[in-house]
Amino acid sequence: MASPHLISDDALPLSKVREPMGEASWHLPSGAPVSRHNLCGLARPCLRQALRTQRFRFFEATVLLVVTGRLTLDDGTQRLVVDSPSSLILVDQSTCTDILKTPGGDEGRFRSIFLTLSTGLLAEFHRHHPSTRTKERRSMAFQQVPLDDDLSSTFEHCVQSIEAHQISDQRLLHRLMDLLIALSDRGHQFACDGLQITTSERLRSLISEAPERRWTAQEAGRELAMSESTLRRRLATEQVRFEELLLDTRMHHAMMLMQTTAWTIPHIAQACGYKSRTRFAERFKERFGRAPSSVR
């Protein structure tokens, strides 16, 4: 795939973001999401107009920082509104919620940092820090964590390390663990139940690594070292259909590319496994209730 063409006026760094507890600098050029295999992913949405997304699913545990503008999360039982970079938002794995992103600030944009943490990473954290298991399962799927100077520095260090090619996965692992420990020290942590790596989680991860491939259940089963029938049977026990998971994974990838790159819609369609722009647009509208062109 060709390198993304960045939106020129978004490629400038957002130099300083002042916070009540201190000051941090966040380097936020536009660009395609970054993935560090089996560890984490990083994206930096940037929008010029308000965007409402219904039933957005957080496939993995996610840390969010709103840099400019306002973010509203509403899952029907909880509503959270954040309009400053003075806190982090933690969203549990598999959370499905409505999202409203509203531009604001001097530049009239919505900007955020979207850091996902793999199931394997969280499971390892709980294995090495069993004391964190003592907390009862939270009834709420997302929580707000005030940023102090130390937590801000720890989070920024992780963000910078994810994109630094010279930082090995092993070193990045330690830095992500440090972030989880810092959150835990402040009484905040992701839900630790349901962290087993299921067949659907393995499949979703596989498709996410190459959403442009012409995936079939037979091909995916081969990659996961099982037959197509075994794959479908295991997915059925988890109440998941292969075709639905494939579509949902591709559409979420498309939504993120719409917000983080200046790629054309045909380019994004191709990056999500669609040769036909029309077919892609139909699937996108079916999933999110709006045409891809209306996102920008």
N, C-alpha and C positions, 0 to 999 in steps of 0.2 A: 504494500500500500504506500502511496506517495506520502511525503511528509505534509503535515497540515499547514495551510496558509493562515497565519494568525491575523486577527483583526488588528489593523495597525495601531489604532488609538487605544487598544486594550493591552498592547504589548509593553507599555510603560509600567514600571514597578509602582505599586502603591506604597509610597515611602514610609510614612509614619501613621500609625493608628494610636490615638491616645486613649488610655483606659483610666478608670478611677484608681486602680491599684498600681499603675505604672505605665510604661511605654514599651511597645513592641513594634518591630517592623516586619511586614509580611510582603514577600516578593510574590506578586500575583500576575504574571503575564498570562494571557489566554493560551490554550493549547490542549491537545487531546489528553484524556485521563492517562495516568501512569499506573502501572500495575507491577507490584513486586510479588512474584509467584509464591503462593501459600503463606504470605505474610499480610499484605495490605494493598490498598489502592488509594490513589489521590486524584481528585478533580477540583477544578476551581471555576464553578459556574459564574458567568457574567451576563446579565440581561439588561436591555435598554427599556423594556416594557414589562408590566406585571404579568406573571404567569401563574395560573392556577392548575394544579395537577391533581386529579382525583385518584384515589386508591394507589398511591405510589408505594411500592413495596421496597423496604430496606432489606435486601437479601442477606446482608452481613451487619454486624454491630458497627455503628457509625458515630464518628465524632464530627460535629459541625461547628464552624465559626462563621458568624455573620460579620462581614467586614464593612459593607455599606448596604443601606436599605433595610427592609424589614422581612422577617421570615415568620410565617404562621403555620403551625402544625395542629391538626385537629383530627383525632381518630374516633370521634363520637363520644368518648368518655373523658377525654382530656384535651384541653386547648392551651397551646403555649405560643406566646408572641415575643419575639426577640428582635430588637432594632438597634443594637449596639454591639461592638466587639469586646464587651466587658465580661463575657461568659462563654463557656462551651456548652453545646447541647449533646447529650448522649442518647442515642436511639438504639433500642435493643434489636437484635437480629429478628427478622421475619415480621417486623412491625409494618402494618399497612395503614397509611394515613393520608388525608388530604393535605396538600401543601400549597401555600400561597406565597410567592416571592414578589415583593414590591420594591421597585427601585427607589433610591433616596440619596441623601448626601449631596455634597457639592457637585459631583459629577453626574448625578441623576442616574445611577446604575444600581443594580443589585449585584453584589459580589459576595462570594462565600468560599470557604475551604471545606471540602467534603472528603473526609478520611475514613476509609472502611478498614475493618480489622477482621482477619479470617477466623473462621470457627476453630481451626487448629491452633492459632495463636492464643485465643482466649482459653481454650481447653488446657494448653500448656501452662498458661498463667495460673489457672486454678489448681493445677497439679503442684506447682512449685510454691504456691501461696495458699495453702488449705485454710488458713484463718479467714480468708475472704468468703468461704462457703457458709459461714455462720449466719450471715444475714438472710432474712426471710425474702422470699421472692416478692419483688415489688409488684404492685397492682398497676402501676403506670408504665407505659412503654418508653417514655422519654423523660429526661430530667435535665435541669439546668445547673451548671457548675460555675460559680464565680471564678474569674481569672485573677489570680494574684501574680506577682512578678515571677515567682519560681515556676508555677504551673504554665504561665505564658511562655517562659524560656524553654521549658521541657517540650511543650507542644511545637514550638517553632523549630526546635532542634530536629524533631521527628520529620516535620514537613520538608525541611532542607535535605535531610538524609535520604529520603525516599527517592529524590531526583538525582542525587549525587552518585554517578556511576561508580566512583571509586570506593563508595561505602559498600562493603560486602553484606550479604543477607544476614550473616551471623552478627555483625556489628549493628545492623538495623534492628535485628531481633531484640538485642539488649536495650536499644533506645526506645522501642515500642513498649517493652516490658517496664521500663522506667516510667513511661507515661501512665501505664495502667496502675503502677504502684502509687504514683503521685495522686491519681484520682482516688484510689482506695484509701490513702492516708487522709483524704478530705471527706471520707464517708460516702463516696460515690463509686459505683461499679456497675458493669453490665450484668444482666441476668446470667446466672451460671447454669441454670437448668436447660436442657435441650441442646447442649453443645456437642452432642455426638455427631460425627460426620455421617450423614445419611446418604443413601443412594441419590436422592434428588439434589442434595448439596454437592455431591461429587459431580453429578451431571451438569448442574448449573455452572460450577467452576470450570468444567471442561469447555462448555460452550462459550463462556465469557472470555476465555483465552483466545478464541478464534471465531467470533460470531459470524464472520463472513463465509465460513465454510458451508458447504451444502450438506448439512447434517441430516442423517437418517438415524432411526433407532438402531439399525443394524451396525452402522458405522460408529455410533456412540458406544454401543455395547462392546464392540471390538476394542475401542480405546480404553474401556473400563474393565477389560478382561472378563467379559461375560457375554452370553448369547443375547440376541434381541429379546427372546421370550423371557429370559431371566430378568433382563433389565425392566421390561414392561411389568412383570409380576411384582418385582420389588417396588417399583414406583406405585403400583396399584395399592400395595399395603400402606403406602404413605399418602394415599389419596391424591396422587399426582399423575397427570397424563403427559407423555413425552412431548406431544405437539404443543400443548399449552405452555409447558415450561420453556420450550424452545422459543415460542413467540414472545412470551413475557420477558425473557432474558434479552432478546434482540431489541425489543421496543424500549426497554429501560436503557440499554446501551445507546440507542438512537436519541432518546431524550437527553442524555448526558452530552452526546456529541453536538446536539443542537445548541446547547448552552455553553460549550467550552471551546468550540472551533468555529472557523469561518468557512468550513467546507460547504460546498453546494449540496442541495438535497439529493441529487443523483449520486454524489460521492458518498454521502452518509448512507443512502439506501444500499449501495454496493458494500460498504463496510459492515452492514448488518445482514448480508446474505441475500439481497434482493437485486435482481437485474432490472426489474421494472419499477420505475418511479411511481407509477400509478398504483401498482399492487402494494408497494411500501406505504404510500400515503393512506391507502384504504385501511391497512392493518394498524397504522399509527393512530388514525382517527377512531377506529373501533376500540383501541386500548385506552386512549387518553381523551377522547371526545372532542378533539380539535385537529386541524390539519397541521402538518409539520411546519408549513410556511408561517403559521400564526404564532409560533414560538418566539420568533425573532422580531 
